[in-house]
Amino acid sequence: MKKEIDEGFMRAAGRVHCEIEGVSLAGDYGNSVDGILVTCTKCQHELEAYGEQGRSVRYALATMREECPRKRRNRYYIDSEEF
């Protein structure tokens, strides 16, 4: 697969491992809410998400793909025993 470097194109996708940890986030009313912090092991980009269930993890990994500062369309994953 050819990798495009132009700004108008995304680079070829690969699998990238992310680290995940539970954190306490500020809620809408100043209260503390359980959440997660997902960190890309390639570029150290971080993303927070509310909740600690599977849906929150899937949201965070999908959003990592959209927000990649290097404009890569990677498939982000975590090890199932990590969280």
N, C-alpha and C positions, 0 to 999 in steps of 0.2 A: 504494500500500500504506500503510495506516495505521500510524503508529509509536506503540507503547504506551510510556508512561513509568512506569507502575506498577511496583513492585518485583517483582511476580509474573510480569511479562511481559518478554520480551527485545525489544530494539529490532530494527528491520528490518535485514537483513544487507546488507553492502556489501563491495566488494573493497578490501583494505588491503595496501599493500606493506610488507614486512618487510626489514630489513637482516640479513645473516648474516655471521658471521665464525668462523674456526676458532680454538678455544681449547684449552688443556690443563686437564683436570678431574681432581680427586682420585678415584682408584679405591677400591674396597672395601678393599684391603689397603695403602693409603697410597701406592700407585704412581700415576704420571701416565698419564692416558688421553686420547687425542684425542677432541675433541667439538666442538660448535657452540654459538654464542650467537646467538639470534634476538631481534631487537628490533623492536617495533611502531613504525612511524613516526608514528602518531597520538598515542599516549599514553606511549611509551617503556617499556612493559612488556617485561621481558626474561625469556627462558626458556633454560635450558641443556639440552642433550641429549648423551648419549654417542654416539660414532661420527660419521663424516663422510659416510656414504653416503646414497643417496636415501631409504632407510627412516627414517633418523634425521631427515632434513629433513621428511619427511611427518609423522612423529610430533610434531615440534616445532610445525609449523604447525597441526596438529589440536588440540594441547594449548593453543596460544595462544587458539584459539576457545573452549575450555572454561574457561580461566582468566582471560578478559578482565576486568580490574578495573572496567570500565564496563558490564559485563553485556551487551555487544553480541555478536551471533552473526555476526561478519564472516567472510569467506572470505579468509584470509591467503595471500599468495604472495610468492615471491622471483623476481627476474629470473634466467633460466637461466645467464647469463654471470657472475653474482655469485659462484657457488660451484662 
